[in-house]
Amino acid sequence: MREDDVHADDTAVREILTGLGDTWAVVGLSNNASRAAYGVAAVLQRHGKRVVPVHPKAETVHGEQGYASLADIPFPVDVVDVFVNSDLAGPVADEAVAIGAKAVWYQLGVIDEHAYQRTRDAGLLMVMDRCPAIEIPRLG
């Protein structure tokens, strides 16, 4: 990890992966096994996370009921993991704040500086442009 990367410091990464809770809403997760979200969700499950699919199709993925939006999830969510284009990611971060999530994780290539600042100002941890499937093994 780059030393100057303030959007994915090791402290925030470690806290999100180990200290915030195990319910992860994965925005953009569907049954398309060729998409990155599908594989990352499987890794999260193997590491004890409950993965909640959030996709307009509201499909059941990896054995978990899907929901069309974050607002539709009827239980608390700890982390919102975002697999959408950067231009769509800001509203997802705002929804994560609205539902009371503890953190937002933007996947590789997903960057929105304004959403990062809004989310941090709201008291949530946030990581951008990183993948938990890559970061989990680094924790040791």
N, C-alpha and C positions, 0 to 999 in steps of 0.2 A: 504494500500500500504506500502511496506517495505521502511523504511527511507533510506536504502542504495541502493535502486534501481535507478541508474542514467539513466536508459533507459526508464523510465516512470515517470519522476518527475511531480508533480501536475501542475507546471507552464506550461510545454509543453502540457500535456493532456488538460488543460483548454484552452490554446491558439488554439490548433488544433480543439477542439470541438466548440469553440465559436468565435474565432477571425480571422480565415483564409479564410472563405468563405464556401459555402454550396455545392459545386460540388465534390462528392466523387466517384472516379473510384474504383470499388471493383473487384480486380483481383482474379479470381477463382469462381465468381458468375455465377451460372447456375440456371435452373428451378428445380433442385433437392431439393425439400423442406426438405429433411432429412439432408442436409448439413448445417453446422453452418453459412456459408456465406449467405444463403437464409434468415434465421431468423434475423441475424444482419442487413442485408440490409433493411428489413422491419422496424426494430427499428429506423434506421437512417432516413428513410423516414418519420416515424411518428414524428420525431423531426426536420422536415423541411429541411433535406438534399436531394439533388438530387443525386440519386444513379445510376451510370453508370456501367453496367455489362461489365467485361472484361474476356473473356473466348474464347478458340479456336472455339467453336460453334457459337459465336456471337449471342446468343439468346436474345430475348426480355424478360426481367425479371422485375416483379413488374411494368409493364407498360413502362419501359425504354428500348430503343434500345441498344442492346449489340454490342460490338466491339471485334475483334479477338486479338487486342493488344492495348497497351496504345498509340502507335504512330498513330493508326487508328482513334482515337477520334478527331473530327474536331472542338473542342472548348476547352477553357481552363479548366484544372482540378486543384482543390485546394489541395485535399488530395488523396493519393493513399493508399487504404486499402488492405492489402496483405493476402490472404488466400491460400498460397501455402506452400509446404514443405520448411524447412529452406535451404536445399541445392539448391533450385530454387529461393530463395527470393532475393539474391544479385543482379542478373541481373534485377529484377523488380525494385529495388531501383535505379539502374543506369538509367533505362528507365524513371523513375519518374523525376530524375534530368534532363534528356535530353528533356522531354516535358515541363519543366518549372513548375512542381508542387511545391507547397509551403511546403508540408509535406508528410511523409511516415509513415504509421501505420502498424506495423507487429502484427498480431493477436496472441492470446494465443498459446504458443508453437513455434512460429516462431522467431528464433534468428539467427542473423548473425553479429557478432561483427565488422568484416571488412566492411560490407555494412553500418553499423551504422556510423562508422567513416567517410567513403567516403561521405555519405549523409549529415552528419553534416558539414564536410569540404566544401561541395558545398553550404552551407547556408540554408539548409532545416531543419525544425524541424523533429524529428523522435521519435517514441515510439515503443518499442518492447515488445512482450509477454504480451499484454494487449488487452482488448476487449472494443470498444466504447459503446456497449450495456450495459456493466457493469459500465463503467465510467460515462456515461451521468447522471444516477440518483444520483451519488455522487456529482455532481456539485451543486445540490440544487436548 
